[in-house]
Each structure stands twice: as structure tokens, then as C-alpha cells.
Amino acid sequence: MEIKINTEFIKISQAVKLANVVSSGSEAKSVISDGLVKLNGETVSQRGKKVYKGDVIEVLGVGEIRVV
């Protein structure tokens, strides 16, 4: 799956929501704080973590999201 961003970066919580993995910001916060989200292979615990073009987000049980 791919998401396209038109800015330099977005927050990981916004990226997960943009990819329709979650339906709300609070749900994004939960999956991130539960350790279900990785950015470039590293588990993320901060929902404000910046995501740039070329990054790969992995959500447990969903798969990979490439940022383009």
C-alpha cells in the first residue's frame, strides 16, 4: 500500500489514518502506543514522529505502507 504526501513530512499518526488503517486520531494513538507500528523497522511509540517520503511504515496485522 502507498500513501502520497505533498509536504516535507507528516506525523506517523496522520500517515496511519491517511492509509485508512484507523478511522480516528485516538485510534491511531492507541495502535502506536500499543507498539503495533514500526517505522523503517523500528517500533514507534511517539505519535508525533515525523514520516518522510521514502519511509516504510509497518502496522502489525495490516502490512506495509510506503510513503511517496
N, C-alpha and C positions, 0 to 999 in steps of 0.2 A: 504494500500500500504506500502511496506517496501523498504528501501534502505540499502545497506550494505556498511560500511566503513571499511577500513583496517588500519586506523591510529587512534590515540587517539581521535582526533576531526576533524571536518571540519567547515567551516563558513556556516551560515544559507543560504546565497545566493547560495553557491555551492550545498548545500543539495536540495534546491528547484529546481535548474537546473538539478541535477542528477536524480531527481524524474520525470523529463520531464513535470513539471508544467509550466515552462517557457522555452523559447528557447535561451535566451541570458542573460548575466550578467546585462545588462542595464534593461532588463525586470524584472529580479529578484529585482533589486534595486527599481524599481517602485512599485511592489506589496508590498514590505516590507515597503517602506516609506509611502505608502497609508494606512498602518495599516491593511492589509489583511492577515497578517501572525502572528500566535501565536506559542510560544514555551512553552510546558508544561503548557498551559492555560494562559500564559501571552503574551500580544501583544508585538511584537518586532519592534523596529524602527531602530536598527543598523544592517546593512547587514553583518558586521564582527562578529556578535555574534557567539560564539562557540557552536557547537552542538556535543553531546557525544552519545555513544551507550546507548540505553535505553530511549533517549529523544523522545518526540512526537511533531511533527510539524503539525499545522493545517492551511490550506490555505482556506480562505473563498471561497465557491463555488466549491472547489475541494475535500476536505476531509482531512483525517488524513494520515500522513506519519510517519511510525515508523522507527527509526534508530537502526539498528542491527549490 
